[in-house]
Amino acid sequence: MKKLVFIITMALTTLVNAFTYQGELSETGTLFTGTADIKFTLYDAFAGGVQFSTAYTYTGVTVENGRFAIDLNNWMGDFDGTPLWLEVAVDLNSTGTFVTLSPRQNLSPAPYAEFAYDGAGGAGDITSVTAGIGLTGGGVSGDVTLDINSSAVQTRVQSFCTSGSSISRIYENGSVTCEPDNTLNPTTLWSLSGNSNVSATLGFIGTTDSDDFIIKANNKRAILIEPTSSSPNIIMGSADNAVNSGTQRVGTVIAGGGSAAMGCGVNNNESCANIVSNSYATISGGIGNKVFGAYGTISGGQGNTVSGSSAVVSGGEDNVAIGLYSFVSGGRANQAGSEYSWAGGASAIVRDEVASPLPLGDRGTFVWDGDANVYDSLTSSGQYQFLVRAPGGMWLGKPDGDISGDPNGYTLNIDSDGDTKGVYITGQTHFNDEVGIGTTSPTARLHINAPTSTTPMRVQSNSLTKLLVSPNGGVTVGQSNVAPNNGLRVAGETILLDKVGVGTPSPNSTLHISSDSLNGETAFRVQVDGTTKLKVELNGGVAIGTNFSSVPTNGLKVKGNVEILGSLSKGGGSFKIDHPLDPENKYLYHSFVESPDMMNIYNGNVITDINGQAWVEMPDWFEALNREFRYQLTVIGSFDRAMIAQEIIDNKFLIRTETAGVKVSWQVTGVRHDAWANKNRIPVEEEKQALEKGHYLHPKAWNVDKTLAIDYSKK
């Protein structure tokens, strides 16, 4: 808004119908300095009315510290005694747009008195002179005198203010009071020299609306605080650092670094700004770093990328953390491509789901490449691997142990006590090739060679021998130290080491039970207190939980709950219940819902509030169990449009409709990513084993001969 403060001086000169117009011009509360175009128009009324004479525009008027003065001599000879009002319009810096100031100014009668003295208004004598506003005196006959009313019209300004201050008050005698320009109120504004008595609620620096809060240094943005629906985004460092737009990101932090230059990335052709593209992500510094995954972190370095949720790159250059909860410790050109994976050194690569044939990539794998060469990658080949390339050798042991090894490298030293060289292993140990004890040329998985004076093998429990292989070739099992020559002695329960047959003299498995169908006997039965809990019928059916009167041929019938700790594969599935409308005579079946993913389904109904919004709260375990969310919305009872205004964060999401009070039916699906599901992903497609190829699980469904059944081929 523009404002004029008027100081009008009318210079009454014989035979001159002119006056000087002085004013003070300010813009949005600040005194204006520069040039302006000012247009003056006369009207015969305070508002509306008819324009009097010609309007005049003065261009390029000099305004200094708000003050200007113009001699209005264009209307000489036009005054005829009509009451007139002056309208002023201003165009700052000659932009072509005038702003009309309000209200119009009533002209004092001094110019009309001059007109009366001139006598140009017409023939006849003056019969009376009336003192107008700001004047005294006058009369109806003889000589009359008009004087300035000093209580109504001020004396011409006689004083001035020094540089750096402006007139704040003009007195009747023409004197003035000055005040410094742009004086700040120390009780409401912050001072460079500090503030006192700052209250906890009112004493703050920041915004009270939804606008960004910016702090600059050298007139460049240094800190940007972006308000969000919850936690604000804080962006520091280079003015090119940014939180990408799109779905609102919340709680992100860029603590510094970044550059406006190009030249980052693997090919040196990317921006060196630090960029965050998801909520609650952090970049601590460096240049050219980018976080795309929620809760992801880059501590520093350059050209690093985090795309996995809750993944971390600690620093280095051109490192990538792709998988969920993946980690790159630093170094250069490393990739933690799958969930729960770790990479470090130079060109250590854990394959992602694109490079790996596995659905989730090489998850749970650790790769460290210590050869300091970024051009020869050490790449994982499967899940749950621990890969280390250490050209100088590897040592495990106490800090004060002997770490010297093969001078040519490629040595593993395991020092048990720092003094005695040897191998001391706790936990499970796996050997994929022959192991020799007492021989350098083992011919079996475990080859033990002992002289006749030494017992080849002994196993003890609580210092008592439980297994002994004697030099005489005998073996004892149980608590015995004496073995027969080339024989076996067992102390305790008998262990059968070969096939056992029940109902057959020629067993072909470890336990072979054969039942004759002619006598109608059940092949196998287990009872508890005389009650059958498990039986195998002659028709191939199995009953668990009770002695069913009928068991499906080659099938399974169970009474009670079934708990399966592993995965279940089936050709199809349904529930079977007594029909709700005729439970005595009919059954009702429903098929299971199938999906190639380990998918969970959730749904419900909500009604939006007066703002057309509705938050849907999911259980506190929801995001811990699920990922890869998909949404469906259906509006009930209206034609409103509905949208997901905020996707699931902190186990809740926001629905928004065009109008208030709309009922919305929602459905959300998620793919399991709990610990068991992550370790036991169900493959969507799988090659049949060699013996199974050409055969069918369900030959009848394919209209082929039953001899092509997979189980038939194994008979």
C-alpha positions in Angstrom: 0.0 0.0 0.0 1.3 3.5 -0.9 0.6 6.5 1.3 1.0 10.3 0.8 1.4 12.7 3.7 0.5 16.2 2.3 2.1 19.5 3.2 0.4 22.2 1.0 1.8 25.7 0.7 -0.2 28.2 -1.4 1.9 31.0 -2.7 -0.5 34.0 -3.4 1.1 36.2 -6.0 -0.5 39.1 -7.8 -2.1 37.9 -11.0 -0.8 34.3 -10.6 -3.3 31.5 -10.0 -0.7 28.9 -8.8 0.3 27.1 -5.7 3.1 24.8 -4.5 2.2 21.2 -3.7 4.6 19.5 -1.2 4.2 16.0 0.1 5.9 13.0 1.8 5.7 9.6 -0.1 6.1 6.3 1.6 5.7 2.7 0.4 4.8 -0.1 2.8 5.9 2.0 5.7 9.3 3.0 4.3 10.1 6.5 3.0 10.6 6.3 -0.8 13.6 7.6 -2.6 13.8 7.7 -6.4 11.7 9.1 -9.2 7.9 9.0 -9.6 5.2 10.1 -12.1 2.4 12.1 -10.3 -1.0 13.0 -11.9 -3.2 15.7 -10.6 -7.0 16.0 -11.4 -9.6 18.5 -10.2 -13.2 17.5 -9.4 -16.2 19.4 -8.2 -17.0 17.0 -5.4 -15.3 15.1 -2.6 -16.3 11.8 -4.2 -17.6 11.1 -7.7 -18.6 14.4 -9.3 -17.4 15.9 -12.6 -13.8 16.4 -13.6 -12.8 20.1 -13.8 -10.5 21.2 -16.5 -7.6 19.1 -17.8 -5.6 16.6 -15.7 -1.9 17.1 -15.6 0.9 14.5 -15.1 4.4 15.4 -13.9 6.9 12.7 -14.9 10.3 12.0 -13.4 9.6 13.9 -10.2 12.6 13.6 -7.8 11.7 12.2 -4.4 14.3 12.1 -1.7 13.7 10.5 1.6 10.0 10.7 0.9 9.9 14.5 0.2 8.9 16.2 -3.1 7.5 19.6 -4.2 5.6 20.6 -7.4 4.5 24.0 -8.6 0.9 23.6 -9.9 0.6 26.5 -12.4 -1.3 24.7 -15.1 -4.8 25.9 -14.1 -4.0 29.7 -14.2 -7.1 31.5 -15.2 -9.4 28.4 -14.7 -10.6 29.1 -11.2 -14.2 30.6 -11.2 -15.1 30.2 -7.6 -16.5 26.6 -7.8 -15.6 24.5 -4.8 -12.9 22.1 -6.0 -11.1 18.9 -4.7 -7.7 17.7 -5.8 -7.2 14.0 -6.7 -3.6 12.6 -6.8 -2.3 9.4 -8.4 1.3 8.1 -8.2 3.4 5.7 -10.4 6.6 4.8 -8.6 9.6 4.3 -10.8 7.5 4.9 -14.0 6.1 1.4 -14.3 3.0 2.6 -16.2 0.6 1.7 -13.4 -0.8 4.6 -11.3 -2.2 4.2 -7.8 -5.0 6.7 -6.9 -4.6 8.1 -3.4 -7.6 8.7 -1.2 -9.3 10.9 -0.1 -9.3 13.9 -2.4 -8.0 17.1 -1.0 -10.2 20.2 -0.6 -8.5 23.3 -2.0 -8.3 26.2 0.5 -10.0 29.5 -0.6 -6.7 31.4 -1.0 -6.6 30.9 -4.8 -10.2 32.2 -5.0 -9.3 35.4 -3.1 -6.5 36.0 -5.6 -9.0 35.4 -8.4 -11.3 38.0 -6.8 -8.3 40.5 -6.7 -7.6 39.9 -10.3 -11.1 40.8 -11.3 -11.1 38.4 -14.2 -14.3 36.7 -13.0 -16.7 39.4 -14.4 -17.9 43.0 -14.0 -19.0 44.6 -10.7 -17.6 45.5 -7.4 -16.8 43.2 -4.5 -19.6 43.6 -2.0 -18.1 41.4 0.8 -15.0 39.4 1.7 -15.5 36.3 3.9 -12.5 34.7 5.7 -12.3 31.0 4.8 -10.7 28.1 6.5 -7.3 29.2 8.0 -8.0 32.9 7.6 -9.3 35.7 9.9 -10.8 39.2 9.1 -12.8 40.1 6.1 -15.8 42.5 5.9 -18.8 43.8 3.8 -17.6 47.4 3.1 -14.6 49.6 2.8 -11.0 48.2 3.1 -10.9 44.8 4.6 -7.9 42.7 5.8 -7.4 38.9 5.7 -4.9 37.4 8.1 -3.6 33.9 8.5 -5.2 32.1 11.5 -2.1 30.9 13.2 -4.1 28.4 15.2 -5.3 26.7 12.0 -2.5 27.1 9.5 1.1 26.5 10.4 3.9 28.8 9.5 6.1 27.7 6.6 8.6 25.0 7.8 11.7 26.8 9.1 13.8 23.9 10.3 15.3 20.7 8.8 16.6 17.3 10.0 20.2 16.1 9.6 21.1 13.0 7.4 19.9 9.8 9.0 16.8 11.3 10.6 13.4 12.5 9.4 10.7 15.0 10.5 8.2 13.3 12.9 6.3 16.5 13.9 5.8 20.1 12.5 4.7 22.8 15.0 2.6 25.9 14.2 5.7 28.2 14.3 7.4 26.1 11.6 9.8 24.3 13.9 10.1 20.5 13.7 10.9 17.4 15.8 13.3 14.9 14.2 13.7 11.1 14.9 16.3 8.6 13.6 15.3 6.7 10.4 14.2 3.0 10.8 14.3 3.0 14.6 13.5 -0.5 15.9 11.5 -1.3 19.0 13.8 -3.3 21.3 10.9 -4.8 23.1 9.5 -6.6 20.0 12.4 -7.0 17.7 15.7 -8.9 18.1 18.9 -6.9 18.5 22.4 -7.6 17.3 23.6 -6.9 20.8 21.3 -9.3 22.4 17.9 -9.2 24.1 16.8 -9.5 27.7 13.6 -10.6 29.4 12.8 -13.0 26.6 9.7 -15.1 27.5 9.4 -18.7 26.6 6.2 -18.2 24.5 6.9 -14.9 22.8 10.6 -14.7 22.6 11.5 -16.7 19.5 12.9 -16.2 16.0 10.8 -17.8 13.3 7.5 -17.9 11.5 3.9 -18.1 12.7 2.4 -19.2 9.4 3.1 -22.0 6.8 5.8 -20.0 5.0 9.4 -21.3 5.0 11.9 -19.8 7.4 15.3 -18.8 5.8 18.6 -17.7 7.3 21.1 -16.2 4.8 24.9 -15.6 4.9 26.4 -13.2 2.3 22.9 -12.9 0.9 22.8 -16.6 0.1 20.6 -19.2 1.7 22.4 -21.0 4.6 19.5 -22.5 6.5 16.0 -23.4 5.3 13.3 -24.7 7.6 10.3 -26.0 5.7 7.1 -26.5 7.8 5.2 -29.8 7.2 2.1 -31.4 8.6 4.3 -32.8 11.5 8.1 -32.7 11.8 9.7 -29.8 9.8 12.4 -30.3 7.1 15.7 -28.7 8.0 18.1 -27.9 5.1 21.5 -26.4 5.6 24.6 -25.8 3.6 24.5 -25.0 -0.1 21.4 -23.2 -1.4 21.1 -26.1 -4.0 20.5 -28.7 -1.3 16.9 -29.7 -1.4 14.1 -32.0 -0.3 12.4 -33.1 -3.5 8.8 -32.1 -4.1 5.9 -34.5 -4.6 4.2 -36.3 -1.8 5.1 -34.2 1.3 8.3 -35.3 2.9 8.5 -34.8 6.7 11.3 -34.8 9.3 14.2 -34.7 6.8 17.6 -33.1 7.7 20.4 -32.0 5.5 23.0 -30.7 8.0 25.4 -29.1 5.5 27.7 -29.6 2.5 26.5 -29.6 -1.0 27.6 -27.5 -4.0 26.0 -25.8 -7.0 28.6 -27.3 -9.3 28.3 -30.4 -11.6 30.9 -33.2 -11.6 29.6 -35.7 -9.0 28.5 -39.2 -9.5 30.2 -42.2 -11.0 30.5 -40.5 -14.4 31.2 -37.0 -13.0 28.2 -35.6 -14.7 25.7 -35.2 -11.9 24.8 -32.3 -9.6 26.9 -32.0 -6.4 23.9 -30.8 -4.3 22.8 -33.0 -1.5 19.2 -34.2 -2.1 16.7 -36.0 0.1 13.6 -37.6 -1.4 11.8 -39.4 1.5 10.7 -38.7 5.0 12.8 -38.9 8.1 16.0 -39.2 6.1 19.3 -37.5 6.9 22.4 -36.3 5.1 25.1 -35.0 7.5 27.4 -33.4 4.9 29.6 -34.0 1.9 28.6 -33.3 -1.7 26.5 -35.0 -4.3 24.8 -37.3 -1.8 21.3 -38.5 -2.4 18.8 -40.3 -0.1 15.7 -41.9 -1.6 14.7 -44.3 1.2 12.7 -43.4 4.2 14.8 -43.2 7.4 18.0 -43.5 5.3 21.2 -41.8 6.4 24.4 -40.6 4.6 27.0 -39.3 7.1 29.2 -37.6 4.5 31.6 -38.2 1.6 30.6 -37.6 -2.0 28.4 -39.1 -4.7 26.9 -41.6 -2.3 23.3 -42.9 -2.7 20.9 -44.5 -0.2 17.7 -46.0 -1.8 16.8 -48.6 0.8 14.6 -47.8 3.8 16.6 -47.4 7.0 19.8 -48.0 5.1 23.1 -46.2 5.9 26.3 -45.0 4.0 28.8 -43.7 6.5 31.0 -41.9 4.0 33.5 -42.5 1.2 32.7 -42.0 -2.5 30.2 -43.5 -5.0 28.8 -46.0 -2.5 25.3 -47.3 -2.7 23.0 -48.8 -0.1 20.0 -50.3 -1.9 18.5 -52.9 0.5 16.3 -52.5 3.5 18.6 -52.0 6.6 21.7 -52.3 4.4 25.0 -50.6 5.4 28.1 -49.4 3.6 30.9 -48.4 6.1 32.8 -46.2 3.7 35.4 -46.8 1.0 34.7 -46.4 -2.6 32.3 -47.9 -5.2 30.8 -50.4 -2.7 27.2 -51.7 -3.0 25.0 -53.1 -0.2 22.3 -54.3 -2.7 20.0 -56.4 -0.6 18.3 -56.1 2.8 20.4 -56.6 5.9 23.6 -56.6 3.8 27.0 -55.0 4.5 29.7 -53.7 2.1 33.0 -52.0 2.7 36.5 -51.4 1.3 36.8 -50.9 -2.5 34.2 -52.4 -5.0 32.6 -54.8 -2.5 29.3 -55.7 -4.1 26.3 -57.4 -2.6 24.0 -58.2 -5.5 20.5 -56.6 -5.6 17.3 -58.4 -6.7 18.0 -57.4 -10.3 21.6 -58.8 -10.6 20.8 -61.8 -8.3 18.5 -64.7 -9.5 17.0 -64.7 -6.0 13.7 -62.7 -5.5 15.2 -60.4 -2.8 18.8 -60.5 -3.9 21.7 -61.7 -1.8 20.1 -60.7 1.5 22.0 -61.0 4.8 25.4 -61.0 3.1 28.7 -59.4 4.3 31.3 -58.4 1.7 34.6 -56.6 2.5 37.2 -56.1 -0.3 40.5 -55.1 1.2 42.7 -54.9 -1.9 42.2 -51.1 -2.4 41.4 -51.7 -6.1 38.1 -50.2 -7.3 38.3 -51.9 -10.7 38.0 -55.6 -9.6 34.8 -56.1 -7.7 34.4 -58.8 -5.1 30.8 -59.8 -5.7 28.4 -62.0 -3.7 27.0 -65.2 -5.2 24.1 -66.0 -2.8 22.3 -65.2 0.4 23.8 -65.1 4.0 27.4 -65.2 2.8 30.5 -63.8 4.6 33.0 -62.8 2.0 36.4 -61.2 2.8 39.3 -60.5 0.4 42.4 -59.8 2.4 45.6 -60.1 0.2 47.8 -59.7 3.3 46.2 -62.6 5.1 43.6 -62.7 8.0 44.1 -63.2 11.7 41.7 -64.0 14.5 42.8 -64.0 18.1 43.8 -62.0 21.1 45.3 -58.5 20.6 48.6 -59.6 22.0 48.8 -62.8 19.9 51.3 -63.6 17.1 49.8 -62.2 13.9 52.7 -63.1 11.6 51.6 -65.5 8.8 52.6 -66.7 5.4 54.7 -63.9 3.9 53.0 -64.5 0.6 49.6 -63.8 2.2 46.4 -65.7 1.8 46.7 -67.1 5.3 44.3 -67.6 8.1 45.8 -67.5 11.5 43.7 -68.4 14.5 45.7 -67.9 17.7 44.0 -69.5 20.8 46.0 -68.0 23.7 48.6 -65.6 22.2 51.4 -68.1 22.9 50.5 -71.5 21.6 49.9 -71.6 17.9 46.8 -73.7 17.1 43.1 -73.6 16.2 40.5 -73.0 18.9 37.0 -73.0 17.6 33.8 -72.5 19.4 30.4 -72.9 17.7 29.5 -74.9 14.6 32.3 -75.8 12.1 31.6 -76.9 8.5 34.1 -78.5 6.1 33.1 -78.9 2.5 36.0 -81.3 1.7 38.0 -84.1 3.2 39.5 -83.6 6.6 42.6 -85.5 7.7 43.8 -86.1 11.3 47.2 -87.7 11.4 47.3 -87.9 7.6 48.0 -85.3 4.9 46.1 -87.3 2.3 42.6 -88.0 3.7 40.5 -90.4 1.6 37.2 -89.8 3.5 35.2 -86.9 4.8 36.9 -87.5 8.1 40.1 -89.6 8.0 41.8 -90.4 11.3 45.1 -92.2 11.2 46.7 -93.2 14.6 49.7 -95.4 15.5 49.0 -98.6 17.4 50.1 -97.0 20.6 47.3 -94.3 20.4 43.6 -94.6 20.6 42.3 -93.3 17.3 39.1 -91.7 18.7 37.5 -91.0 22.0 34.3 -89.1 22.9 33.7 -88.1 26.6 30.9 -86.6 28.5 31.7 -85.1 31.9 35.1 -86.9 31.7 33.4 -90.3 31.1 34.0 -92.2 27.9 30.9 -92.6 25.8 32.4 -93.6 22.5 35.8 -95.3 22.0 37.5 -96.6 18.9 40.3 -98.9 20.1 43.6 -99.7 18.4 42.4 -103.3 18.3 39.6 -102.4 15.9 36.9 -102.7 18.5 34.3 -100.0 19.3 32.5 -99.4 22.5 29.4 -97.3 23.0 28.3 -96.2 26.5 30.4 -96.2 29.6 33.1 -98.7 28.8 36.8 -98.6 28.1 37.3 -102.2 26.9 36.4 -103.0 23.3 36.4 -106.5 21.7 38.8 -107.1 18.9 37.2 -105.8 15.7 33.8 -105.9 17.4 31.2 -103.7 19.1 30.2 -103.4 22.8 27.2 -101.4 23.9 26.5 -100.4 27.5 22.9 -99.2 27.8 20.1 -99.1 25.3 20.6 -101.0 22.0 20.9 -99.1 18.9 20.0 -100.7 15.6 22.4 -99.5 12.9 20.7 -101.1 9.9 17.2 -101.4 8.4 14.4 -102.6 10.7 11.5 -104.5 9.3 8.1 -105.0 10.9 5.9 -107.5 9.1 8.6 -108.0 6.4 11.8 -110.0 6.4 13.3 -107.7 3.7 13.1 -104.1 4.9 14.1 -101.5 2.3 14.2 -98.5 4.7 15.4 -97.6 8.1 12.0 -98.6 9.5 9.8 -100.7 7.2 6.3 -101.6 8.4 4.3 -104.0 6.1 0.7 -104.9 6.6 -1.3 -107.6 4.8 -4.6 -106.2 3.3 -6.1 -109.7 3.5 -6.5 -109.6 7.3 -7.8 -106.0 7.3 -5.3 -104.8 9.8 -4.5 -101.1 10.3 -0.9 -100.6 9.0 0.2 -98.3 11.9 -1.5 -97.1 15.1 -0.4 -95.0 18.1 -2.6 -94.9 21.2 -2.6 -92.9 24.4 -4.5 -94.4 27.4 -6.2 -96.8 25.0 -7.4 -94.0 22.7 -6.1 -93.9 19.1 -4.2 -90.7 18.3 -2.5 -91.7 15.1 -3.2 -94.4 12.5 -2.3 -95.3 9.0 -5.1 -97.2 7.1 -4.7 -99.8 4.4 -6.2 -97.3 1.8 -3.2 -95.0 2.4 -5.2 -92.6 4.5 -3.8 -91.1 7.7 -5.9 -90.1 10.7 -4.6 -87.8 13.5 -6.4 -86.9 16.7 -9.0 -89.7 16.9 -10.1 -93.0 15.5 -12.1 -91.8 12.5 -14.6 -94.2 11.1 -13.4 -93.2 7.6 -10.2 -91.8 6.3 -9.8 -90.4 2.7 -7.8 -92.6 0.4 -4.2 -91.5 0.3 -5.3 -88.5 2.3 -5.2 -87.0 5.8 -7.9 -86.3 8.3 -7.1 -84.2 11.4 -9.3 -83.5 14.4 -8.0 -80.4 16.3 -5.9 -77.4 15.5 -3.0 -77.8 13.0 0.2 -75.7 13.5 2.8 -75.8 10.7 6.1 -74.2 11.5 7.3 -74.3 7.9 5.7 -73.5 4.6 2.6 -75.3 3.2 2.3 -76.1 -0.5 -1.0 -77.4 -1.9 -2.9 -77.8 -5.2 -5.9 -75.9 -3.9 -7.7 -75.2 -0.7 -11.1 -74.3 0.8 -13.0 -74.2 4.0 -15.8 -76.7 4.6 -18.6 -76.0 7.1 -22.1 -77.0 7.9 -24.3 -75.0 5.5 -25.6 -71.9 7.4 -29.1 -72.3 5.9 -29.3 -76.2 6.0 -26.7 -77.5 8.5 -28.2 -80.9 8.8 -28.2 -81.8 5.1 -25.6 -79.6 3.3 -22.0 -78.4 3.4 -20.7 -74.9 2.3 -17.3 -74.5 0.6 -15.2 -71.3 -0.1 -11.9 -71.3 -1.9 -8.8 -69.7 -0.4 -7.5 -66.3 -1.8 -4.2 -66.9 -3.5 -1.3 -64.5 -4.4 2.2 -64.7 -5.7 3.3 -62.5 -2.8 3.1 -63.3 0.9 0.3 -60.8 1.1 -1.9 -59.6 4.0 -5.2 -57.8 3.5 -6.7 -55.1 5.8 -10.0 -53.2 5.3 -12.5 -51.0 7.0 -14.9 -48.0 6.7 -14.3 -44.4 7.8 -16.3 -41.1 7.6 -14.3 -37.9 6.8 -14.5 -34.9 9.1 -15.5 -31.3 8.4 -12.2 -30.8 6.5 -12.9 -33.9 4.3 -10.1 -35.8 6.1 -10.0 -39.1 8.0 -6.9 -40.7 9.6 -6.9 -44.5 9.6 -4.9 -46.0 12.5 -3.3 -49.4 11.9 -2.0 -51.7 14.7 1.3 -50.8 16.2 2.9 -53.9 14.6 1.6 -53.1 11.1 4.8 -51.7 9.5 7.0 -54.2 11.4 5.0 -57.0 9.6 4.3 -55.4 6.2 5.9 -53.5 3.4 5.0 -52.5 -0.3 1.6 -51.1 0.6 -1.2 -50.9 -2.0 -4.5 -49.0 -1.5 -8.1 -49.1 -2.7 -10.8 -46.6 -1.9 -14.5 -46.7 -2.6 -16.8 -43.8 -1.9 -20.2 -44.8 -0.5 -23.4 -42.8 -0.9 -22.0 -39.9 -3.0 -20.0 -39.1 -6.2 -17.1 -37.5 -4.3 -13.6 -38.3 -5.3 -11.3 -39.7 -2.6 -7.6 -39.9 -2.4 -4.7 -41.1 -0.2 -3.4 -37.8 1.1 -0.6 -39.3 3.0 0.7 -42.8 2.7 1.4 -45.1 5.7 3.9 -43.6 8.1 4.1 -44.5 11.7 1.3 -47.1 11.2 -1.3 -44.6 9.9 -2.5 -43.1 6.6 -4.7 -40.1 5.7 -7.8 -40.2 3.4 -9.2 -37.0 1.9 -12.5 -36.4 0.1 -13.8 -33.4 -1.9 -16.5 -32.7 0.7 -17.0 -33.4 4.4 -18.8 -36.3 6.0 -18.2 -38.8 3.2 -18.2 -42.5 4.0 -15.2 -44.3 2.4 -14.6 -48.0 2.3 -10.8 -48.7 2.3 -8.6 -51.7 1.6 -4.8 -51.9 2.2 -2.6 -54.8 1.3 1.0 -55.4 2.4 3.7 -58.0 1.7 5.1 -59.7 4.8 8.6 -58.8 5.8 8.9 -60.3 9.3 11.9 -62.3 10.2 10.4 -65.7 9.2 9.0 -64.4 5.9 12.3 -62.8 4.9 14.1 -66.1 5.4 11.5 -68.3 3.8 10.2 -66.5 0.6 8.0 -68.7 -1.5 9.3 -69.0 -5.0 6.7 -68.1 -7.7 8.3 -70.4 -10.3 10.6 -73.3 -9.9 12.3 -75.8 -12.2 11.3 -79.5 -11.6 14.0 -81.8 -10.5 15.5 -84.1 -13.1 13.6 -87.1 -12.0 10.3 -85.1 -11.9 10.5 -83.6 -15.4 8.0 -85.1 -17.8 5.7 -86.0 -14.9 2.8 -84.3 -13.2 1.5 -83.6 -9.7 -2.1 -84.0 -10.9 -2.0 -86.1 -14.2 -5.8 -86.5 -14.2 -6.3 -82.7 -14.4 -4.1 -82.6 -17.5 -5.9 -85.7 -19.1 -2.7 -87.7 -19.2 -2.0 -91.3 -18.0 -1.7 -91.9 -14.3 1.7 -93.5 -14.9 3.0 -89.9 -15.5 2.3 -88.9 -11.9 5.4 -87.8 -10.0 4.7 -90.2 -7.1 4.1 -93.0 -9.6 7.5 -92.5 -11.1 9.1 -93.0 -7.7 7.5 -96.4 -7.0 
